[in-house]
Amino acid sequence: MSVALITGSAGLVGSEAVAYFASLGMDVVGIDNGMRADFFGREASTAWVRDRLCTDIPRYLHFDADIRDSFSISKIFAHYCHDIALVIHTAAQPSHDWAASNPTTDFAVNANGTSVLLEATRHFAPNAVFIFTSTNKVYGDLPNTLPLVEQETRWEVDAGHAYAKNGIPESMSLDRTTHSLFGVSKAAADLLVQEYGRYFGMKTACFRGGCLTGPNHSGTQLHGFLAYLMKCAVMDEPYMIFGYKRKQVRDNIHSADLIRAFHEFFKNPRSGEVYNMGGGRHSNCSMMEAISLCEGITGKPMRWKYTEENRRGDHIWWISDITRFREHYPNWKLQYDVPQILREIHECNRDRWRDECAMPVRRTS
């Protein structure tokens, strides 16, 4: 028996990983306690994804466990032990806005929870491949010091700069910058994953994601850019834009493209690796451009609001340089770009969003 253990298994990346590795014939153990709804409210709940996984994937077994609970996590790992071939750690508190409201919980989930999982892997499945979904927020706001040029619909890095062709590489410093508290908790986890690879010889990798997206994303205002944007477009709800003249740029990678990258690493793992991972120059957009795409797909204008105040530590321009991963794994290629991603989010979710909106609100006496 070969087991893939996936944390945050009902989330965007976790659920994509569950379906993918189950399709390869692996037994999949999922750990997800539904904290996303606690973080962001009922609209962000991933229960609908969890229920679908439990119903549709016979090789899937779900555990409602908290990654901070070392006893519960060790019990799960001890049961499967050396059968665990792969650990994909996607569970997290994912919003730098939310982190500022509760730094203690943010750090406990992101940093301490990762420590618990690494220790469980080291003791019970030391030969397993450990993949961590890190974030570009570990670089803080240092990207904002790049020489940026304002264009009609976006900011761009100056054409003469080293990052202009491919984006921002892993060699960018993590120091002397404002990270946001979320960025700090994820950086701590990121460094732990690297250290367990280098110090203990475990097969570990940090994938520092830009915007991870796809139709399984339970997008909300504080997290899930494209999914939440499309939901607002469909439901005629106002979308709030924070600063940078609506021209901030993000690269966006479909969760399916990301999971295929995970698979490439799983087949030929390394120790203590770090990869910037996103849509790169193939799949990116500004806020203005994303709104225009949504309007084209829905056939109606969006309602949006704008405030000059940007989120603290937020990036003006981010495009991931994915050259390093491509050099290590040349068979991997991106399949989705932003227009394709938005069309799929729209097609897969519009009826569900409308049905949820039409559901009566339960009143309690």
Summary of the structure (lengths in Angstrom):
residues: 365
radius of gyration: 19.7
end to end distance: 50.4
largest distance: 65.2
contacts: 1299
relative contact order: 0.14
helix: 47%
strand: 19%
